[in-house]
Amino acid sequence: MTLRPSLAALLLTASAAQAQQTDLTIALQLEPPHLDPTSAAAGAIDSVLYSNVFEGLTRFTETGAVVPGLASGWDISDDGLTYTFTLRDGVTFHDGSTMDSADVKFSLDRARAEDSANAQKALFAGIADVATPDPQTVVVTLSQPDGNFLFNMAWGDAVIVAPESIDAIKQTPIGTGPFRFVEWKQGDSITLTQNSAYWGDKPALTDATFKFISDPTAAFAAMMAQDIDAFAGYPAPENLPQFEGDPRFKVLVGSTEGETILSINNKMPPLDNPLVRKAIAHAIDRQAIIDGAMFGLGTPIGTHFAPHNPDYVDLTGNSVHDPELAKSLLAEAGLPDGFTTTLKLPPPSYARRGGEIIAAQLRAVGIQTEITNLEWAQWLEEVFRGKDFGLTIVSHTEPFDIGIYARPDYYFQYDSPAFQALNGQLTATANPEQRTALLHQMQELIAGDYVNGYLFQLAFPTVADARLEGLWQNAPTQATDLTGVRWTE
């Protein structure tokens, strides 16, 4: 039988529509150490699970705006102390159990408990009480007003988990999101599939595989061979012009909240001496690091704050590259011949590549570094939790996180009552002009104390198949949000 042309065309169109791709393989450089975002500092966990598997009361959009999440809305009391959240109807966890106010109370109480392992426990410190008058209502009472509370509830550390599944969460995460966890092949990949019972709009993707490729050369090879469909946070910026010239691909270069710093152990001699830290700051040539490690991608910073934030103060002039000044500061500190310390580097290429450049810059002023390359889990254990380091390089990608400098037990161990007082004032202040003034003071204080070596704001390059739409260009938090990703033809 011969089909009429119009009918043949119709069937071919229908066939093409049926063949529309609905799965995705996306690569990341870092593999999570485990899969519980509420008990680790590793942003790699959020990179896979935030908004995909786990959700909070509020959530971040690509612009950094805070919007409703599992809470459809909220009311705030006139004194700013009581937040009454209304939960969405019909939300279930991936195991079929109902998500209600009891789960929210469990999650918040667990995060703020005395024995909490939450890496951002300070986000919950202002909560005085969590009440559940009915299954769809949660009443959170604060000990003092906190203008950042809804913002804090959007962090990955504040996602809602269930007591029934908490014991296995590190290997089998069960959330409420649009994708369900399927499998973790450690050292290789994590697979998710669409949650058919999702309370919100269904994603276009039916399946998603996150591949972990730490080596920049392997990343380039996998992308060129199209073994992967996209690479979020592509680790070899020197390759971007080649991808931009290839019609098979698109390149997105966005911004992050990632303050990339040479972290300094403020309790380890001689790094406990502000003169020594100041010498380190003046030994560093930021632009050489940006050019050499990031091939020009990155914005120089002089304090721990994102340059795109309207309250940012440009303090790069406090720590200009001046090796002779660095040497004189070391002599003033009683170290005319310099000293030796450790430089422990996590896997990201900005750290490994940047570490070699910084080591050479420090060597030029008499500071010798013993470089150790650590895997992510080792870095978390030795450096972040164990505080066993002199120097390290890491990008702090959490949004608006200057408050970490108010925590003396944080891994770089900066203990400043003056900063802690300013941070307390900021938390209790809602007036925008007053908050700006406080944030300026906080930035200037840590820059003047030379707490860390402030390098650059991390750019976020993504290489993707040209037919993909909906990937986030910017990274206001560490997330690879797949809820709006789809294939086009």
C-alpha positions as MATLAB code, in Angstrom:
seq = 'MTLRPSLAALLLTASAAQAQQTDLTIALQLEPPHLDPTSAAAGAIDSVLYSNVFEGLTRFTETGAVVPGLASGWDISDDGLTYTFTLRDGVTFHDGSTMDSADVKFSLDRARAEDSANAQKALFAGIADVATPDPQTVVVTLSQPDGNFLFNMAWGDAVIVAPESIDAIKQTPIGTGPFRFVEWKQGDSITLTQNSAYWGDKPALTDATFKFISDPTAAFAAMMAQDIDAFAGYPAPENLPQFEGDPRFKVLVGSTEGETILSINNKMPPLDNPLVRKAIAHAIDRQAIIDGAMFGLGTPIGTHFAPHNPDYVDLTGNSVHDPELAKSLLAEAGLPDGFTTTLKLPPPSYARRGGEIIAAQLRAVGIQTEITNLEWAQWLEEVFRGKDFGLTIVSHTEPFDIGIYARPDYYFQYDSPAFQALNGQLTATANPEQRTALLHQMQELIAGDYVNGYLFQLAFPTVADARLEGLWQNAPTQATDLTGVRWTE';
ca = [
       0.000    0.000    0.000;
       1.239    3.463   -0.866;
       0.666    6.186    1.732;
      -0.397    9.606    0.597;
       2.415   12.140    1.223;
       0.460   14.038    3.832;
      -0.272   10.877    5.825;
       3.312    9.682    5.505;
       4.561   13.026    6.781;
       2.094   12.844    9.665;
       3.305    9.402   10.701;
       6.928   10.446   10.428;
       6.211   13.457   12.629;
       4.463   11.252   15.165;
       7.397    8.836   15.107;
       9.837   11.676   15.702;
       7.732   12.929   18.577;
       7.711    9.458   20.099;
      11.486    9.351   19.805;
      11.965   12.647   21.652;
      14.756   12.080   24.164;
      13.658   12.229   27.804;
      16.733   10.995   29.643;
      19.866   12.958   30.541;
      23.447   12.156   31.478;
      25.089   15.115   33.160;
      28.592   15.202   34.602;
      29.915   16.858   37.743;
      33.496   17.030   38.963;
      32.875   16.099   42.606;
      31.174   12.960   43.898;
      29.239   13.304   47.172;
      30.790   11.590   50.211;
      27.263   10.437   51.125;
      23.700   11.475   50.301;
      22.429   13.312   53.388;
      22.514   17.088   52.796;
      21.535   17.702   56.419;
      24.694   16.233   57.963;
      27.699   17.271   55.852;
      29.413   20.375   54.540;
      29.966   18.866   51.105;
      28.228   20.986   48.478;
      28.556   18.008   46.136;
      25.534   16.472   47.898;
      23.349   19.455   47.044;
      24.740   19.454   43.502;
      22.894   16.189   42.898;
      19.959   16.238   45.295;
      18.839   19.869   45.871;
      15.352   20.454   44.407;
      15.642   17.152   42.547;
      15.243   14.686   45.424;
      14.961   16.887   48.529;
      12.947   20.050   49.121;
      12.671   22.589   51.933;
       9.957   24.917   53.155;
      11.409   27.518   50.778;
      13.777   27.207   47.848;
      16.192   29.217   45.723;
      15.570   30.019   42.081;
      18.378   30.492   39.552;
      18.415   34.216   40.334;
      18.909   33.564   44.063;
      15.355   34.652   44.893;
      13.616   32.779   47.706;
      10.232   31.315   46.736;
       7.753   28.882   48.327;
       8.773   25.251   48.435;
       6.943   22.680   50.543;
       5.284   25.629   52.245;
       2.701   27.210   49.975;
       2.820   30.376   52.063;
       3.486   31.875   55.481;
       2.483   34.631   57.868;
       4.959   36.574   60.011;
       3.904   38.124   63.317;
       4.262   41.859   63.813;
       7.172   41.382   66.219;
       9.019   39.178   63.685;
       9.242   36.258   66.104;
       6.567   33.872   64.809;
       6.412   32.292   61.348;
       3.264   30.307   60.562;
       3.809   28.074   57.536;
       0.997   26.490   55.533;
       2.140   23.232   53.946;
       1.082   22.094   50.493;
      -1.626   19.459   50.221;
      -0.980   15.993   48.909;
       2.796   15.867   49.366;
       4.274   12.414   49.867;
       7.772   11.089   50.328;
       9.181    8.742   47.722;
       8.335    5.743   49.912;
       4.651    6.719   49.740;
       4.367    8.117   53.263;
       2.678   11.478   53.808;
       4.786   14.592   54.393;
       3.155   16.713   57.090;
       3.960   19.126   59.907;
       5.406   16.346   62.072;
       8.151   15.789   59.488;
       8.952   19.512   59.402;
       9.200   19.588   63.199;
      11.412   16.494   63.146;
      13.709   18.036   60.539;
      14.089   21.397   62.270;
      14.455   19.896   65.756;
      17.056   17.429   64.456;
      19.020   20.233   62.789;
      19.127   22.380   65.941;
      19.630   19.578   68.480;
      22.639   19.648   70.766;
      24.103   16.583   69.052;
      23.222   17.795   65.532;
      25.670   16.893   62.763;
      24.267   19.607   60.503;
      27.166   21.543   58.973;
      25.102   24.752   59.111;
      23.658   24.281   62.576;
      23.963   28.037   63.141;
      21.102   28.556   60.659;
      18.738   26.990   63.184;
      20.196   28.415   66.403;
      17.567   31.170   66.608;
      14.635   28.728   66.667;
      13.066   28.648   70.127;
      10.156   26.326   69.369;
       8.462   24.385   66.569;
       4.751   23.664   67.021;
       2.357   21.610   64.890;
      -1.249   22.679   65.561;
      -2.447   20.499   62.675;
      -0.889   18.353   59.912;
      -0.754   21.253   57.408;
       0.479   23.986   59.760;
       3.887   24.610   61.316;
       4.499   27.456   63.754;
       8.154   28.389   64.240;
       8.956   30.752   67.095;
      12.308   32.545   67.066;
      14.245   33.785   70.088;
      14.810   37.094   68.300;
      13.807   38.541   64.913;
      15.836   37.201   62.004;
      15.498   38.880   58.631;
      17.307   35.935   57.016;
      15.023   33.194   58.318;
      13.155   32.430   55.084;
      16.498   32.622   53.242;
      18.024   30.150   55.712;
      15.163   27.715   55.193;
      16.041   27.549   51.466;
      19.506   26.070   52.119;
      20.125   22.430   51.305;
      20.901   21.892   54.984;
      17.250   22.741   55.764;
      15.476   20.219   53.512;
      12.659   18.210   55.022;
      13.366   14.580   55.857;
      11.283   11.853   57.522;
      12.118   10.028   60.768;
      11.153    6.711   59.148;
      13.906    6.924   56.525;
      16.586    8.888   58.351;
      18.719    5.906   59.393;
      19.446    4.956   55.758;
      19.499    8.462   54.277;
      23.245    8.531   53.586;
      22.928    5.670   51.119;
      19.225    5.752   50.233;
      17.894    9.311   50.201;
      14.101    9.571   50.371;
      12.682   13.034   49.776;
       9.609   14.705   48.298;
      11.119   16.045   45.058;
      10.261   15.484   41.392;
      12.925   12.770   41.058;
      13.424    9.580   43.061;
      16.800    8.069   43.892;
      17.466    4.808   42.028;
      21.110    3.801   42.349;
      24.534    4.996   43.437;
      27.498    3.325   41.739;
      30.207    4.713   43.970;
      33.099    6.133   42.045;
      30.981    6.412   38.918;
      27.388    7.701   38.949;
      24.058    8.358   40.656;
      20.800    7.632   38.838;
      17.437    9.319   39.451;
      14.043    8.690   37.880;
      10.911   10.792   37.634;
       8.622   10.754   40.678;
       5.207    9.931   39.210;
       3.506   10.972   42.472;
       5.124   14.411   42.626;
       2.890   17.125   44.078;
       3.969   19.796   41.570;
       4.570   20.054   37.840;
       6.165   16.928   36.402;
       9.640   17.451   34.917;
      10.163   16.785   31.201;
      12.975   14.354   31.980;
      12.050   10.802   32.901;
      15.527    9.723   33.982;
      18.773   11.457   34.917;
      22.260   10.085   35.519;
      24.938   12.119   37.263;
      28.422   11.020   36.172;
      31.435   11.989   38.274;
      34.517   12.963   36.280;
      37.227   14.648   38.326;
      39.993   14.791   35.717;
      39.774   17.784   33.323;
      41.282   15.800   30.438;
      38.725   13.025   30.886;
      35.972   15.658   31.080;
      36.999   17.055   27.704;
      37.156   13.614   26.121;
      33.746   12.557   27.446;
      32.102   15.766   26.279;
      33.654   15.688   22.804;
      32.645   12.048   22.334;
      29.130   12.964   23.550;
      29.266   10.196   26.132;
      27.625   12.791   28.375;
      24.963   15.345   27.479;
      26.215   18.157   29.691;
      28.911   19.030   32.216;
      27.850   21.473   34.949;
      30.800   23.351   36.397;
      33.086   22.264   33.570;
      36.598   21.936   35.087;
      38.823   22.909   32.113;
      38.027   26.496   31.062;
      40.836   26.421   28.500;
      38.604   24.154   26.377;
      35.613   26.482   26.270;
      36.565   28.252   22.989;
      36.694   24.876   21.252;
      33.190   23.994   22.446;
      31.909   27.451   21.501;
      33.096   26.855   17.944;
      31.385   23.460   17.670;
      27.677   23.592   16.668;
      26.983   20.402   18.606;
      27.424   22.262   21.894;
      26.441   25.359   23.791;
      28.513   27.038   26.513;
      26.924   28.824   29.455;
      29.148   30.910   31.719;
      27.407   32.084   34.850;
      28.248   33.344   38.295;
      28.248   31.557   41.632;
      28.180   32.416   45.297;
      31.591   30.755   45.463;
      34.175   32.850   47.272;
      37.374   30.986   46.413;
      39.838   31.490   49.250;
      43.222   30.408   50.512;
      41.910   29.288   53.888;
      44.286   29.832   56.794;
      44.249   27.973   60.110;
      44.032   30.957   62.444;
      44.957   28.855   65.505;
      48.122   27.228   64.101;
      51.458   28.995   64.747;
      52.809   31.017   63.049;
      49.542   31.526   61.114;
      47.909   32.751   64.314;
      49.951   35.945   63.903;
      48.037   38.592   61.885;
      51.344   39.867   60.467;
      52.021   36.438   58.970;
      48.538   36.240   57.465;
      48.994   39.750   56.053;
      52.315   38.658   54.540;
      50.569   35.721   52.866;
      47.896   38.039   51.471;
      50.506   40.336   49.914;
      52.486   37.392   48.505;
      49.486   36.325   46.414;
      48.936   37.562   42.872;
      45.201   37.007   42.355;
      45.189   37.752   38.648;
      47.994   35.272   38.013;
      45.902   32.617   39.764;
      42.766   33.526   37.790;
      44.718   33.488   34.525;
      46.756   30.379   35.266;
      44.194   28.181   36.998;
      40.943   29.473   35.495;
      42.125   30.852   32.127;
      40.756   34.260   33.007;
      37.388   33.154   34.414;
      36.849   34.688   37.830;
      36.359   38.034   39.559;
      39.039   39.150   42.076;
      37.764   39.567   45.656;
      39.293   41.145   48.743;
      36.867   39.830   51.330;
      34.351   37.023   51.795;
      31.420   38.457   49.849;
      30.024   38.053   46.345;
      30.847   40.992   44.015;
      27.390   40.826   42.417;
      25.771   41.517   45.805;
      24.782   45.195   46.106;
      26.348   45.317   49.579;
      29.782   44.184   48.362;
      32.785   46.376   49.213;
      35.831   46.169   46.928;
      38.709   45.624   49.378;
      41.200   44.095   46.953;
      43.429   47.117   47.590;
      44.042   45.830   51.137;
      46.048   42.918   49.791;
      47.723   43.916   46.544;
      50.537   41.725   45.251;
      53.684   43.092   46.936;
      56.372   40.439   47.614;
      58.778   42.920   49.216;
      56.106   44.032   51.673;
      55.353   40.366   52.401;
      59.024   39.726   53.217;
      59.208   42.757   55.516;
      56.040   41.648   57.331;
      57.546   38.206   57.909;
      60.703   39.825   59.299;
      58.563   42.004   61.569;
      56.858   38.836   62.778;
      60.252   37.351   63.689;
      60.421   35.085   60.633;
      63.035   36.686   58.356;
      63.846   33.282   56.847;
      60.215   32.351   56.375;
      58.631   29.107   57.557;
      57.088   25.852   56.315;
      53.430   24.862   56.489;
      51.031   22.421   54.850;
      48.864   23.136   51.805;
      46.097   20.528   51.553;
      44.162   20.602   48.293;
      40.724   19.106   47.527;
      39.967   17.740   44.025;
      38.506   20.725   42.116;
      40.797   21.997   39.401;
      40.693   25.542   40.789;
      42.282   24.129   43.963;
      44.802   21.761   42.400;
      45.892   24.187   39.668;
      45.655   27.233   41.887;
      47.586   25.464   44.628;
      50.672   25.017   42.468;
      50.620   28.704   41.514;
      50.137   29.880   45.105;
      52.894   27.579   46.339;
      55.299   29.244   43.896;
      54.157   32.728   44.954;
      54.628   31.912   48.641;
      58.004   30.322   47.959;
      59.147   33.617   46.442;
      58.784   35.316   49.840;
      60.257   32.467   51.883;
      57.151   30.444   52.779;
      57.538   26.770   51.912;
      54.460   24.598   51.491;
      54.120   20.835   51.738;
      51.393   20.057   49.197;
      49.023   17.142   49.775;
      46.252   16.313   47.300;
      43.188   14.976   49.113;
      40.014   13.366   47.879;
      36.848   15.139   48.952;
      36.016   12.784   51.835;
      39.606   13.064   53.108;
      39.462   16.859   52.916;
      36.248   16.933   54.925;
      37.742   14.636   57.546;
      41.211   16.163   57.882;
      40.646   19.819   57.102;
      37.009   20.708   57.710;
      36.312   18.498   60.710;
      39.814   17.749   61.967;
      41.290   21.255   61.435;
      44.569   19.488   60.639;
      46.013   21.912   58.091;
      47.969   25.097   57.680;
      46.586   26.273   54.339;
      43.972   24.959   51.938;
      42.039   26.241   48.930;
      38.285   25.918   48.670;
      35.357   27.742   47.144;
      32.600   28.535   49.642;
      29.548   28.223   47.417;
      26.882   28.642   50.085;
      24.838   31.826   49.562;
      25.382   34.840   51.822;
      27.643   32.940   54.207;
      29.742   35.682   55.811;
      28.216   34.554   59.110;
      30.616   31.595   59.224;
      33.246   34.051   60.517;
      31.183   34.383   63.696;
      31.799   30.714   64.516;
      35.109   30.210   66.383;
      34.872   26.427   65.930;
      34.596   26.727   62.139;
      37.491   25.073   60.361;
      39.664   28.182   59.893;
      39.097   29.011   63.611;
      38.726   32.795   63.503;
      37.638   34.036   66.931;
      36.664   37.717   66.943;
      34.194   39.005   69.560;
      33.898   42.194   67.500;
      32.798   40.263   64.406;
      30.471   38.064   66.448;
      28.785   41.183   67.838;
      28.316   42.654   64.359;
      26.844   39.392   63.118;
      24.430   39.334   66.032;
      23.328   42.868   65.202;
      22.853   41.904   61.549;
      20.615   38.979   62.469;
      18.403   41.222   64.585;
      18.240   44.046   62.016;
      15.616   44.307   59.285;
      16.238   47.879   58.115;
      18.008   47.678   54.705;
      20.256   50.717   55.231;
      21.339   49.510   58.659;
      22.015   46.018   57.303;
      24.167   47.487   54.527;
      26.230   49.449   57.050;
      26.751   46.346   59.200;
      27.728   44.219   56.199;
      30.283   46.824   55.148;
      31.809   46.743   58.639;
      31.896   42.941   58.656;
      33.640   42.766   55.287;
      36.184   45.367   56.335;
      36.889   43.613   59.647;
      37.753   40.219   58.190;
      39.757   41.829   55.385;
      41.698   43.895   57.917;
      42.342   40.841   60.103;
      43.571   38.957   57.020;
      41.608   35.930   58.183;
      42.071   34.191   54.832;
      43.630   34.891   51.479;
      40.743   36.132   49.324;
      41.258   35.053   45.716;
      38.296   35.234   43.325;
      34.604   34.659   42.852;
      34.196   31.338   41.103;
      32.681   31.393   37.624;
      30.337   28.578   36.627;
      30.901   27.282   33.083;
      28.547   24.631   31.737;
      29.032   22.778   28.454;
      25.893   21.135   27.075;
      24.374   19.535   24.030;
      23.013   22.394   21.908;
      19.523   20.857   22.029;
      19.231   21.093   25.819;
      17.190   23.874   27.391;
      16.511   24.796   31.004;
      19.904   24.237   32.636;
      20.783   26.849   35.241;
      23.413   29.274   33.960;
      24.112   30.768   37.378;
      24.618   28.919   40.631;
      23.133   30.883   43.558;
      23.548   27.709   45.561;
      25.221   24.395   44.774;
      22.466   22.793   42.754;
      21.971   21.084   39.417;
      18.255   21.727   39.264;
      16.778   19.487   36.563;
      13.139   20.403   37.113;
      13.009   22.663   34.033;
      15.449   20.814   31.752;
      14.143   19.475   28.450;
      15.327   18.406   25.033;
      14.458   20.375   21.908;
      14.848   19.349   18.282;
];
